[in-house]
Amino acid sequence: MYPGTHAASAPTHPAVVESATGRVLTYAQLEDNSARLASALHALGLRSGDVVALLSDNRAEAFEVYWAALRSGLYVTAVNWHLAPEEVAYILEDSAAAVVIASAGVRELAEQTAKVTDSAARWFAFGGPVDGFEPYQDLLSNTGPRLEAQPRGSEMLYSSGTTGRPKGIKPRLLGIDVDQPGDPFAMLMSKVFGIGAGDVYLSPAPIYHTAPLKWCAAAQALGATVVLMDRFGAEPMLEAIEQYGVTATQVVPTMFIRLLQLPDEVRTSFDVTSLRLAVHAAAPCPPEVKDAMIDWWGPILVEYYGATEGHGTTIITTSEWTSKRGSVGRAALGVLHVCDDDGAELPPGDIGTIYFEREVAPFEYHNDPDKTAASRHPLHDNWTTVGDVGYLDEDGYLFLTDRKAFMIISGGVNIYPQEVENVLAVHPRVFDVAVIGVPDEEMGEQVKAVVQLRDNVTPNDDLARELIDYVRDRIAHYKAPRTVDFVDELPRTATGKLAKRNLIDRYAKGRP
């Protein structure tokens, strides 16, 4: 459904709550403001297929922009506010954004970006003044009549860029009215996860990222209340769950690790019994971490695997995972195939490139035909991949090993860094870890662990040796790191994803 449906039946029901301030946006306000904005954008000359860029921290107004775009046939491009101004400008120019709407919470970035590009015709800001931007409230105040039914718009989102420059994914518009059922993600949340109007959904991650944005929007399409954290923090997340009676949330494994690193007396001081669903995705979760979360929160964990490209999805429940430990589940959207480099399908247990087969038109990378071509199967144009590697078992359950781009080849043997990272992530002195391949004259590449230690732990050669032995005691010796480097902090995106390409590039250039 469209939020307007819920505005008619429950106008005062909260659509968005900002957890840091308690500020509430009701469904009636979301409906009215998004309708006004849709009319204003139409008056500015935007028509179906045009792009509105959103540069915002986690603010309620972001969803007014989102739904205004969707109800008027536009694309909305949420932009990562952790990027440099030149990187934001690249996305604005690549997407051909006609209008930019920014939050005063990212004022400095917005102002600097406007100085390095003139790609957009109009610039607006909410939450306070931003130099060079027109007031958002003026835009809402000077609107004409509501638009008649328009074709449903869509997101045009950019991949996080952890393996290179962000890639834009511009899906074809569905050709349906905004209030017609047909959004596959909302249907998935309703049918598979059981999200409905009685739920309180907590979003601890930045909404410029695909999963937080689409989960929040789908929750609103289903009439639930979205609780927005301004940024993730382990203890504030527990506070929000208790304060708002959160029933469902979606996280990345790094957040689980941070929650588990809290002192026991802190973790147990919060009531989290309202939670009935904790979904996690974005990266494989170390099995020991998942065990600990199940022991704490109960059998409410559901894992899914997917990508910004929307090419397919797998899902696995807690009960399934206990018998398929380490799996990310079976296909819930699309048909899974694992293939070798020539495109031949591999038998169960053999590692290869993961493809999803879909009957709908495959995704395309905006303005990048080479990357689009590289995502296609050699023989089947409707089989697509994002470059992940894994294997299927005899029951069709998928097990991820890593991104092909991150695979280490040492002495002709393939080593998947994620397996080593999963071991080191649960070492009691390790706060964060990345495993990469570095050049080796004899073996081609060798395995290196780059480790961020917990507070008050001193790095030294003995600890490095301890970590290497810790891995050797748990998996094959040839997979263990040959060397360990200690760093103050690893490069992670605000959503918790490891920006491993940045790390690899530094070592490749001799700047560890």
N, C-alpha and C positions, 0 to 999 in steps of 0.2 A: 504494500500500500504506500501511498504518499502521506507525509505527516499531516496534510490538511484533513485527511480522514479522521485522524485522532484529535485534531483541533476542534472538529465539529462535535465529537462524542465526549471528549475530556479536555476542554480548553485550558484548565488550570493545572493539568498534570505536567510535571517538569519534563521537558525534553532534554535539557542540559543543566547540569549543576557543576560549577567550578569549585573543586574541592578545597582549594587554598583560601577562597573568600566566602564560599557559601552562596555566591550569586547564582540566581536561577533564571533560565529562559524557558517559559512555558510553551506548550504546543501552540496555543493561540498566538503568542508573540512570534514564534518561529514561522508560522503560516503567514501572518500579516507582513512581517518584515521581508521574508523571501519573495512574497508576491509583489511587494513594492519595488524591491530591487530588480526583479525580473522585468517589470514594466520600465524601470529606469534604464536598464541595459538595452532594452529594445529601442527606447527613445534615442539612445546614443548611436543607434545604427547596427547593433550586433544582431546577427541572424543565425539560424540553425547551422551548427558546424563551426562557429567562431569560438575563440578561446578566451576565458577569463583566468588570469593568474592570481593565486592566493598566496601571499607571503605573511604567515601568521604563526604566532605561538599558540598554545592551547587555550583559545578563547571561544566563547559561545558564538560570537558573530561569524566565526568561520563556517558554521553550518547554515547560517542565513545565506552566505555566498554560495555554498555547495548546492543547496536546494533551489536557489534562484537560477543557477545554471542548468540544473537538471530539468526544471519545470519550463524552461524556454529553449530547449534544444541545443544548449551550448556545452562546450567542454570546459571542465574546471581543472586547472593544473595547480596542485598544491606543491609549493617549492620549499625545499630544505633550507631553513634559516640558519643552519650551521655552515653553509657554503660561503665562499668569498664573493664579493660583489661581482667580479668578472664571471664567476661560475653561475650566479643567478642570472646575470645578463645573457649568458649563453642559452639558458633554458627559456628565457623570455623570447629571445630571438628565434630559437629553434622551433618553439611551439607557435610562433606568430601570435602571441597574446595581444589582443586588442585593448584590454583593460587590465590594470594591476590594482588589486585591493590588498592593502597591507595593514598590519596591526602596529600600533604605537609601541607595543612590547618589543618589536624588532626595529625600532626607529632608525638606529645608526646604519644598519644594513640596508634598509629601504632607501634612506637618503643617499648613501654611497652608490647603490645600484642605479638609481635614477640619473646619477651624474655620468655613468659610464655607458649608458645605452639610451637611445631614443626610440626603441622598437615599439613601445606601446603608445596608443593615442591618448589615453587618459589614465591618471593615477589618483587613487582615493585611499584614505586612511581612516581607521576607526580606533577608538580607545584613547584618543588624544591627538594633538597636532603633530604632523610630520612635514618638515620643510619640503615644498614642491608638490605636496599631495593635497587634493581637494578633500573637504570633510565628507566622510561617509554619510553622516546624518543629513547633509544637504541633498545627497543623492536620493536618500529615502523619502525626503520631504517633498521633492519636486517630481512627483510621478503622475502619470496619466492613469487611464482606466486599466484594470487588470487584463492580462493577456487571456485570450481564449485558449482552449486546449492546444498545447504545443506538443510536438514529438519529444520524447524523453531524451535529455542530453546524457552525458557520460563523463567519467573521469578520463583525463589524459595525464597519466602519471609517468614519472621518470624513475628508472631503477636506481638503487642506492649508490651505484658507482663503486662498489667494493672491489670490482675486478677491472676498473677502467672508468672512462668518462660516462656519466649517466646517459641512459638510452631512453628515449621517449616511446611510450606504447600508446598508440591512438586507435582504440577499438572502433569498429563500425557502429553507428548508432542503430538501436534496435528497431526503430520505426514504430514504436508504440507510444501511447500517451503516458504521461508521468504517473498517473494514478492506476494504470493497468498493471496487473501482476506480470512478471516476466523477467525481473532481475534475478539471475541465477544465484547470486550470493545471498540475497535476502531469503530466497526460498530454501537455500542450504541451511542458513541459520535457524529458520523456522522448523523445517522438517527434521534435520539431523540433530541440532543442538537444542531445540525446543524453546528458543527465545520468543518471548511474547510481551504484552503490555504490562504484565506484573513484574517484570524483571528490572533489576538495577544493574547496569553494566558499567564496570570500571575500566577506564582507559588510562594506563600509566605511561604510555609512550607518546611521542610527538605525532600529531595528526597529519603532518605532511607525508608521513610514510604510508604505504599502501594499506597494510593490514589495519592499523589503528583507524585510519580514515574510513575504510569500507565497513569495518565492524561497527563503528559508531553510527554511520549512516544507515546501515541495515537495521541496527537496534531501533533507530528512530522510525524507520519504515514500518517496524513491527509494533511501535507504540511504547517501547521501553524508555526508561530514564537513563541517560548517559552521564556518568560522573567523570569529569575531566581532571586529571592531575596536571599541574603546570609543568612538572618534570618528575621523573621517577626517583624515588628514594625508598629504601626498604621499609624503614619504620613509618614514614608517612603513608605508604601503601596500606600497611596493616591498620593504621589509624582510620583511613578512608573506608576500608572494608567494614570496620566496626561501626563507625559513625553513621554511614549511609545504608547499612544493611545490604551490602553488595551481594548479589546472587551469582554474577558471572563476571569473568575477567579474561583477558587475553594477554599473554606475556611472551617474552623470549627466555631461553634457558639461562642467560646471564642474570636475569632478574631473580630466578629461583636461587641461583648461587649466592647472590647478595642477601636474599632473605635468610638463607641458611647460615650465613656468616654472622648474623646478629647474635648477641649473647642469648643463651637459653631463657634467661629471666625476662628479656625484652620480648622475644618471640611469643612466649606463653602468656604475656600480660594482656594480649589483645584477643577479643572474641571474633573468630572468623567462621563461626558455625552457620552464618547465613549463606556462605558460598555453597553452591550446588554444582558449579561448572568452572573449571580453570583450564583454559585452552592455551596450548603453547605451540610455537612454530618458529620459523625464520632460520633455525640451525638445529642440528641434532643435539639432543639433550644427553649429557653423560648419564648412563644408567644408574650410577650410585646417587646422583643428584635427584633423579626422578624417584628412586626408592625412598629417599629421605622426605621428599615432598608428599608422597602418598602416605607415608607414616604419619605425617603432620596433618595434612588436609583431608585425608581419606581418599577413597577411590573415585575422585571427581575429575581427575586429569584426563584431558582428551588432547591428542597431538594431531596436527595436520601438516601436510607438506604441500606447498604451492609456490607461486611466484607472482611478481607484479604483472607478468605477461598474461596471467590468467589462463594458461594453457592446459591446466589440469590440477586435480587435488586428490590427495589421499587422506584418510582419517583412521585413527586407531584409538580405542577406548582403553581405560585402565585395565579392565578385565582381559581384553585381548592382549595387551602389552605384557602381562605377566606370563603368558605362554609364548609370546613372540618378542622377547626382550630385545630392545634395540631397534625394532622396526618402527617405521613411520606410517604403517598401515596399508590398506588396500585402496584401490581407486574408488573414489566417490564421484568424480567428475572426469570423464575421459577413460580411455583404455590404455593401460601401461604396456610398454615394450622396453626391453633392454637389449641394446645392439652393440656390435663391435664397430670398429672404425670404418668398415666397408658397408655397414648398414644391415648386416645379417643378424637376425635375432639369436640371442644367446640362451642356453638352457638354464634352468634354475641353479643358483649358486655362482654363476659366472658373472664377473664384474664388467660393466660396460656403460655406455651413455644411456641416460634415461629419456625416453620419449613418451609423450601422451598423444594418443589418437583421438581426434574430435571430429564430429560431423559438421560443426560450424566452421565458418571461415577462420583460418589461422591468424594469429596476431602478426603485426608488422612493426618493425622499428622505424619510427618516424625519420624520414630523410636519410635513411641508412640501408640501402638495398643489399649491401654486402653482409651486414650483420643479420639482416632478415634471411638471406639465402643460407647463411651458416647455421641458422636455427632449424632448417628443414632437414628431414630425413632424405638420404640420397635417392630413395625409390618411391616414397610416399609423401606427397606434398602436404597432407593433413596430419602428419606425425611431426611434432615439434619438440624442441629441447631448449633448455636454458644453460646447458653445459654441465649439469650435475651428473655424478657418476654413482652407481650402486648396483644392486642385484635383487632379483626376485627369488623368493623361496618357492617350494613346490605348491604352496597354498595361495600364491599370488600376493604375498606381503612384501613390501618394498623395504630394503635396507640401504640407507645412504652411506657412501664412503667419503666423498668429498667432491668439490668442484674439479673438473678436469684441469683447469688452469692452475690449481694448487698442488696437483699430484707431484710427488717427488720420485724421480727415477734415479736410483742409486745402484750402480753396478748392474744395470739392466733390470732391476727389480722395482716394481711399483710399490710405493709406500704412501698411504693416505693420512695426511696430517691430523684429520679429525680424530682418528683412533688414538693417536698419541695424546692429543689435547684432552680427550675424555679421561685418560688416566691421570694426567697431571693436575687437572682441574679440581680434583678432590683431595690432593695432598694438603695436609693441615697447615703448611706454611705458604701455600700458593694462593694469591688473590686473583690473578688472571694469567693466562698463558696463550701464546701463539706458537705453532710449530711450522717451520718453513724449510725449504731446501736452499742451500747455499752452494756455490761452486766448489768442486773438489777435483783436483787434477787426476787422481787415480780412479774415483768412482763416478765421476760426472757431477753428482750432487751428493751432499751429506745432509743428515737431519740435524737441524738446530732448534732448540727450544728457547724462546724469548719469554722471560718470566717476570711478572710483577709480583713482588712478595707482599704478604700481609704486613700491617703496621708492626713496628718494633722487631722485625726479623732482619738480621744482618746478612747481606749477601757475602759469600766467600766460596773458595774452591771446594771446601768440604761439603757445603750444601749443594753445590752443582753436582758433585759426585753422588750425593745421596739421591738427588732427583733422577739422575740417569739410572742408578740401580733400582730405584722405585719402579721405573718403567720396565726395565729388564725382568723384574720379578713378576710382571703381570701380563706382558705380551711378548711376542717373538723378539729376540735380542737385536735382530737387524733393523727393527723399527725404532729402537731406542735412540734418543739424541746422542750425537757424538760430542756436542758441545752445548753449553747453556750460557746465555747472556742474561744479565739482570738489568731491568729498566725501571724508571720511576713510574711510567704509565704506558699502557698499550693504546694504539689508535683504534678507538671504537666510535661508531656513529652513535647519535643520541638514542637510537632504537636498540642499542646493544650489540649490533653487528660488528664483528671484527673487520676493520679496514685492512685486510691482509695485504692487498696489493701495494698499499703505501709502504708497509714494512719490507716486503720483498724488493721493491724498487730501491729503498734506502741501502739495503745490503748489496744489491747488484751494482750500485754506484760507489761502493766502498765506504758508506756512511752509516754504520750500524748504530 
